[in-house]
Structure formats: structure tokens, C-alpha cells
Amino acid sequence: MSKNIDNSNEIFKHRFKNGEGDERILLITEKDQKAYLPYYYADINKIYEENPEKYHNIQQVIEDKYIISLENFKNSSFARFRETFNLMRYKEKKSIFESFDFSLELMFKYELNPIIISACRNLDELDMYLDCLEKGNLDNFNCFKIRYEIMPSLKG
């Protein structure tokens, strides 16, 4: 391993020890056409340590797992279905039937941005978000912050 890679990981570990390693902000940016998912250092470090052949530094894990093109969410109904299914089946280890059933339920929930589903670490976080959404009080959702960077519109 090169000194540069070691240094990158050491800086990241130092930031985490000082309370700066977790990035609990979902940033959706039109300018970059990307979504930057929230993360915990512990999750990233686990992926990094379990996949030394794939990742040479922690930044690679972030770029691979926590930065998503907005292109993946163009068809929002399908994206809601897909993201819900993945959350239920692969993160929550639910049956195919349970995963499919809940995915169908959320597929047509038009007020739910599918990127939010991607950002949730587990079903509890998604349930909290859905509860806040239903009550019209997203300020009470505290699992992560949600920020949008919207391109300015041109007036014609």
C-alpha cells in the first residue's frame, strides 16, 4: 500500500475520533446530478476491512456505495419499488413476499422521494420518515438531514 492511501485512511480515522467522521446528511444535487447518501464511519470501515481486494482506501468505499447518480431515480415509481425491495430483502433480510408486498405499497406513494429510501439504513429509519411525512412534520425526522441543491431557474 502506498503512503498516500495510508494517509487518507489515517486522516479519516482522525476525523472520526474527533466526532467528524459520520456524515449524516443526504445531499441531492442537481448540479452534480448525484445523491450523496448519509453514512457512519463504522459502516464504511467495515466494508473497507472486509473487501481489501476491492477497496484501497475509505474514499473508494464512499464513492462506490454512498454516491449515486440521479439517473437511477428517473422513473420514480419504479425506483421507489426497487429501493424498498432492496431495503427489505437485503438490509432487513425479509422474505421475497414481504419485500415485494411492501415495495408495491410504497411504489405509488408519490410524495416519497425514492432517494430517501436509499438513504435509510434500515426499516426503522424508513418508518420514522414515513410517519413524519404522513404527519407533515419532516422537521421531526432526525436520522439524517436532507439537503437539496437545486439549479437556479432561468426566467424567460
N, C-alpha and C positions, 0 to 999 in steps of 0.2 A: 504494500500500500504506500502511496506517496505521502509526503509530508502535508501537502495541500488538503488531501482527503481527511487525514487525521485531524488537522487543524480545524476544518469545517465542523466535524463532529464534536470536537472539544468546545468550540465556541457555542454550539447548540446546547451541549450539556451544561455549560456555564450559565447560559441564559435561563435554562430550566431551573437550575438550583437557585437562581435569584428570582424565581417566580415569573419569568418572562417566556418560558418555553411553550406553554399551552397557547394556542391561538383559537379562541372560542368565538370566532367571527365568521359568518358566512358572507362572503363578498361576491355579489353578482355584478359583473361589469360589462356593459355594452361595448365600451371602448376596446377591451381586450377580447371580447366575445368568449369569456371564460367565467366559471364559477370556482371560487376558492373555498373549499369546504373547511369547516372548523375541525380542529384536531387537538388531541392531547399528546404530549411528548411521549408518554408511556406506550401509547398505541403505535406511534411511529417507530420508536426504538425497538419494540417487539418485532415488528415487520422487518426492520433493518437487520436485527440479530438473527432472525430465522431464515433470512434469504441472502447470505453473504455472496452467493454467486451472481445474484441479480442486481443488488444494490451496493455501490461502493461508498456511498455517503447518505446521510439522512435527507439531504436536499433531493436526492433522486427519488426517495420514497414519497416525499411531499408532491413532487412533480407528477409521479406516476399514479398515486392513489387519491390525492386531495385537490387536484386541479383538473377541472372537467370543461370541455368545450360546450358552449351553449347550443351548438349544433345538435347535441344529443337530446335536447329538450324541445326541438321544433314542433313536433306533434305532441302537445301537452297531455292529451288523454292517454295516448299510448305510453308516454314517459311516466305518467302517474302510475299506470298499471305496472310497468316494468320495474320502477324503483320500489314500489310497495312489495311486489313479488320478491325482489332481491332482498329487501329488508327482512321480510317474514321467513323466507326459505333459507337464506344463507347466514344472516346475522342472528335470527331468533330460532333457527333450526325447527321451524314448523313444518307440518305435512304439506304436500303439494295441494291438497284440497283446501286446507286453511289459508295457505298463501294465495291461492287462486281466488278464493271467496272474498278475502279482504281486499285484494287488488281490484276486483270488479267493483266493490263498494266504493273505493276511492277514485276509480277511473274517471267518473263523471262529476267529481267534486271540483267544479271549475274554479272556485276561489282558492284552491290549494295549488301552490306552485310546486311542480314535481322536484325542483332543486331542493326544496325544504326537506322532502322525503330522503333524498340522497344525503343530506347533511345530518340527519338523525342517526345517532349511534345505535339506537335500539327502539323497540316498540314503545317503551315508556316515554321517551322523548317525543315521539310522533304523537302519542296520545295526549301529552301535555299541550303540544302545539295545536292539535285539532280542537281540544277543549277551549283554549284561548281564542282560536279562530271563531268557533261557534258562539262564544260569549262576546265577541267583538272587542276583546281586550288583549291584543298581542303584546302590550307593554308588560303583562304578567308572565310572558314566556321568558324564562331565564336560563335555558340550557345553553344557548348561544345567541349572540347578537346577529341581526340580519341587516346588511347594508347593501344598497343598490347604488351603482354608479351609472347614471343614465346619460346618454349623449344629449347635448342640447338640441332642441328642435329649431329648424330654420323657419322663420316666418316669411311667407311669400307674398 
